[in-house]
Each structure stands twice: as C-alpha cells, then as structure tokens.
Amino acid sequence: MSRLRRRRPRLPLLRTKRPRRRRHPWRFAVAVAGVAAAAFLTVVYWPLDDKLERLDPRLEQMLAVEPESEPESGSAAPTADRFVCDVAYVNDGDTLRCQNGTRIRLHAVAARETDETCSPGHPCPTASAASATAELRRLASNRRLSCERIGQSYNRVTAICWTPADVEINCAMIRSGTTVVWDRFNRERAICRS
C-alpha cells in the first residue's frame, strides 16, 4: 500500500505579478526635455506687438502712412499717425472697414452693439444701433477719410477721422445723438476740438 500512496491534490499556485521592468527609462527624460525645449522656443519666438510684420506681413503695409494720398484740408496735416481710409463698409455705429482691410474703431465714441445691447461698464446711448449705423453710413460710406491713429482695440485701429469737407466724423456722430462720448478715452485725446 505504500506504493499506492494517495497523492495530495495540488493547490493551484498563486502567481504574483512581477513588477514590469522598464526597458527604456530614458524615454521619459527625452519627452520632458522635448516639452521644455518646445516651451522655451515658443516663448523666445512668440511675436511681440512691436514686431507686427511677424503677425501678418501685410499689416505694416495696411497701417502705412500714404502722404501722397492725403486730402488737402486744414486739420489733416500729414503726421506720422495720419493715414487715409477709403471706406468700404460700415460695420456698426462706431466701426468701419477700409478698402485695404484696416478696421477702424472711432475714438472716444460709444454706440450700441448691433443686437441693441451695451457691454457692462461701457457708456450706453439711448439711440438704437440701427440709427447709429445709418448715421455713420451717411457720413462715411464710399468716402475717402483722413484719419489720425490714436491706439488699438481688439485688432482695430482707434482713430479720429475727417471727411474731405473737413467734418470730424467722431464729433458728428456725437452731435447727431446716435452715440455718446466715452469720457475715459476722451480724456486721453479729446474729440470735437474744432
């Protein structure tokens, strides 16, 4: 009987997972170095506001002063901040677009948005957006304006513009009652000076 010894049933072995060996520990280091290099180069070569030609090579040309095209009028004496705008389109009561693509925001003028709202913190005229747009179209559509660049706002040049008859568009919009003076910007450079 000793030969016929009863075998004990074998319990299945519990296999424990061996920790995976990292075959290429340098991959993580290379990935981190690549991300750091990309971030560094992005910061170094990011276009700055003073280098507009990096943003769009045509931008400098669009904003360039054209002294030979200046209309002859008393208030439009050529200076470094003067440019000519052949009006192609009136967006709303305080914004227009020139034929060369330049968008102009009338300096120190506040009009309602096209959806008849006023942004929080902005002056809000009582006149409708449609009446302000119609008035700006009457004053500026299909005309060559002489403009003085004051600053920049949301990819638009803020400017004071005059018609060939020497009518200041910004001031005419205020006097029409369809827009109001934005005092904060009017203190920086006053409109309606003449």
C-alpha positions as CSV (number, residue, x, y, z in Angstrom):
1,M,0.0,0.0,0.0
2,S,2.8,2.2,0.4
3,R,3.2,2.3,-3.3
4,L,-0.3,3.4,-3.8
5,R,0.1,6.3,-1.7
6,R,-2.5,8.7,-2.2
7,R,-1.5,11.9,-3.8
8,R,-2.4,15.1,-2.2
9,P,-4.3,17.3,-4.6
10,R,-2.1,20.2,-5.7
11,L,-3.3,23.6,-5.0
12,P,-3.0,25.9,-7.9
13,L,-0.1,28.2,-7.3
14,L,-0.9,31.8,-6.8
15,R,1.1,33.6,-9.2
16,T,2.1,37.0,-8.1
17,K,2.7,39.6,-10.8
18,R,6.3,40.5,-11.1
19,P,6.9,44.2,-11.4
20,R,7.4,45.2,-15.0
21,R,10.9,46.1,-15.8
22,R,11.3,49.4,-17.5
23,R,13.0,48.6,-20.7
24,H,13.7,52.2,-21.7
25,P,13.9,54.6,-18.7
26,W,15.4,57.3,-20.9
27,R,12.1,57.8,-22.9
28,F,10.5,59.8,-20.1
29,A,13.6,62.1,-19.8
30,V,13.6,62.7,-23.6
31,A,9.9,63.5,-23.5
32,V,10.3,66.0,-20.7
33,A,13.3,67.6,-22.4
34,G,11.3,67.9,-25.7
35,V,8.4,69.6,-24.0
36,A,10.7,72.0,-22.2
37,A,12.6,72.9,-25.4
38,A,9.3,73.5,-27.2
39,A,8.0,75.8,-24.4
40,F,11.3,77.7,-24.4
41,L,11.3,78.2,-28.2
42,T,7.7,79.3,-28.2
43,V,8.4,82.0,-25.6
44,V,11.5,83.2,-27.4
45,Y,10.0,83.3,-30.9
46,W,6.5,84.5,-29.9
47,P,5.6,87.6,-32.0
48,L,5.6,90.8,-30.0
49,D,3.3,93.7,-30.6
50,D,6.2,95.9,-31.7
51,K,7.0,93.4,-34.5
52,L,3.8,93.5,-36.4
53,E,5.3,92.0,-39.6
54,R,5.7,88.7,-37.8
55,L,1.9,88.5,-37.2
56,D,1.0,89.4,-40.8
57,P,3.4,90.8,-43.4
58,R,0.6,92.8,-44.9
59,L,-0.2,94.6,-41.6
60,E,2.6,97.1,-41.8
61,Q,1.5,97.9,-45.3
62,M,-2.1,98.3,-44.3
63,L,-1.2,100.7,-41.5
64,A,1.4,102.6,-43.5
65,V,1.0,106.3,-44.0
66,E,0.4,107.4,-47.5
67,P,1.4,111.1,-47.6
68,E,0.9,111.5,-51.3
69,S,-2.8,110.4,-50.9
70,E,-3.6,112.8,-48.1
71,P,-6.5,115.1,-48.9
72,E,-5.7,118.7,-48.5
73,S,-7.5,120.1,-45.5
74,G,-6.7,122.2,-42.6
75,S,-7.0,119.6,-39.9
76,A,-5.4,116.8,-41.9
77,A,-1.8,118.0,-42.0
78,P,0.4,114.9,-42.6
79,T,2.0,113.5,-39.5
80,A,3.3,110.1,-38.6
81,D,-0.1,109.0,-37.1
82,R,-2.1,110.0,-40.1
83,F,-3.4,107.7,-42.8
84,V,-6.1,107.6,-45.5
85,C,-9.1,105.3,-45.4
86,D,-11.2,104.6,-48.5
87,V,-14.4,103.4,-46.7
88,A,-15.6,100.0,-48.0
89,Y,-18.1,99.1,-45.3
90,V,-19.7,100.4,-42.1
91,N,-19.9,97.6,-39.5
92,D,-22.0,99.4,-36.8
93,G,-22.3,102.8,-35.2
94,D,-18.6,103.1,-34.2
95,T,-16.7,100.8,-36.5
96,L,-15.9,100.9,-40.2
97,R,-13.6,99.0,-42.6
98,C,-11.3,100.5,-45.2
99,Q,-10.8,99.0,-48.7
100,N,-7.3,97.9,-47.7
101,G,-8.7,95.8,-44.9
102,T,-8.0,98.1,-42.0
103,R,-10.7,98.1,-39.3
104,I,-11.3,101.5,-37.6
105,R,-13.0,102.0,-34.3
106,L,-14.0,105.6,-33.8
107,H,-12.0,107.0,-30.8
108,A,-14.0,108.1,-27.7
109,V,-17.4,107.2,-29.3
110,A,-19.8,104.6,-27.8
111,A,-22.7,103.2,-29.8
112,R,-25.0,100.3,-29.1
113,E,-24.0,96.9,-30.4
114,T,-25.9,95.6,-33.4
115,D,-28.0,93.4,-31.2
116,E,-29.1,96.6,-29.3
117,T,-27.2,95.8,-26.1
118,C,-24.5,97.7,-24.3
119,S,-21.5,96.0,-22.8
120,P,-21.1,96.2,-19.0
121,G,-19.0,99.2,-18.0
122,H,-19.5,100.9,-21.4
123,P,-21.5,104.1,-21.9
124,C,-24.9,103.3,-23.4
125,P,-26.6,105.8,-25.7
126,T,-30.4,105.9,-25.8
127,A,-30.5,105.8,-29.6
128,S,-30.7,102.4,-31.4
129,A,-27.8,100.6,-33.0
130,A,-29.6,100.9,-36.4
131,S,-29.9,104.7,-36.2
132,A,-26.2,105.0,-35.3
133,T,-25.1,102.7,-38.1
134,A,-27.3,104.6,-40.6
135,E,-25.8,107.9,-39.5
136,L,-22.2,106.6,-39.8
137,R,-23.1,105.3,-43.3
138,R,-24.5,108.7,-44.2
139,L,-21.3,110.4,-43.1
140,A,-18.6,107.9,-44.3
141,S,-19.8,105.4,-46.8
142,N,-17.8,105.4,-50.1
143,R,-15.7,108.3,-49.0
144,R,-12.0,108.9,-48.5
145,L,-11.4,109.8,-44.9
146,S,-8.2,111.2,-43.4
147,C,-7.7,109.6,-40.0
148,E,-5.4,110.1,-37.0
149,R,-4.4,106.9,-35.3
150,I,-4.9,107.1,-31.5
151,G,-4.4,103.4,-30.4
152,Q,-5.5,99.8,-30.9
153,S,-8.7,98.0,-29.7
154,Y,-9.5,94.3,-30.5
155,N,-7.5,94.2,-33.7
156,R,-8.9,97.6,-34.8
157,V,-7.2,100.9,-35.1
158,T,-8.8,103.5,-32.9
159,A,-8.8,106.8,-34.8
160,I,-10.3,110.2,-35.2
161,C,-11.4,110.7,-38.9
162,W,-12.3,113.6,-41.1
163,T,-14.2,113.8,-44.3
164,P,-12.8,115.6,-47.4
165,A,-15.1,118.6,-46.3
166,D,-13.1,118.7,-43.0
167,V,-16.0,117.3,-40.9
168,E,-14.8,115.3,-37.9
169,I,-16.7,112.0,-38.1
170,N,-16.3,111.3,-34.3
171,C,-17.8,114.6,-33.3
172,A,-20.5,114.5,-35.9
173,M,-21.6,111.1,-34.5
174,I,-21.9,112.6,-31.0
175,R,-23.7,115.7,-32.2
176,S,-26.2,113.5,-34.1
177,G,-27.4,112.0,-30.8
178,T,-26.9,108.4,-32.0
179,T,-23.8,107.9,-30.0
180,V,-22.3,109.2,-26.7
181,V,-18.8,110.4,-25.7
182,W,-16.7,107.8,-23.9
183,D,-15.2,110.1,-21.3
184,R,-12.4,107.7,-20.3
185,F,-10.9,107.8,-23.8
186,N,-11.9,111.4,-24.5
187,R,-9.7,112.4,-21.6
188,E,-6.7,110.7,-23.3
189,R,-7.3,112.6,-26.6
190,A,-10.2,114.9,-26.8
191,I,-12.6,114.9,-29.8
192,C,-14.7,117.8,-31.1
193,R,-11.7,120.2,-30.6
194,S,-12.6,122.5,-33.5
